[in-house]
Amino acid sequence: QVQLVESGGGSVQAGGSLRLSCTGSGFRFGWYIMYWYRQVPGKEREFVCEITSLDGTRCADSVNGRFVISRDIEKKTMFLRMDKLTPDDTGIYYCRGDVDMRTYWGHGTQVTVSE
């Protein structure tokens, strides 16, 4: 059974940093593309960053240069390093994995950035 569990969210002041983690189980971690998404109340979930099975990475323009996605295959964990956070980065951050043509989501971790 595929499971994704996020951690590392919290409250931080603008300009600060956080590192999110997503630990996967039930599949061959590293074989599949994985993503970070975020959502605020009343808005659709939006793409943040992705990492492919070949370690290619891509992030949304709004976070380029501030966020870095990475992973540790041995630890079966994906990371999102977030620097220079702004209040616009506030939201619930979700981990997503596309495994064998099915999409799986974690339950999310809250990030709150205050002025």
ABEGO torsion letter per residue (X at the ends): XBBBBBBGBEBBBBGBBBBBBBBBBGBBBGABBBBBBBBBBGBBBBBABBBBAAGBBBBBAAABGABBBBBBAAAGBBBBBBBGBBAAABEBBBBBBBBGGBBBBBAEBBBBBBX
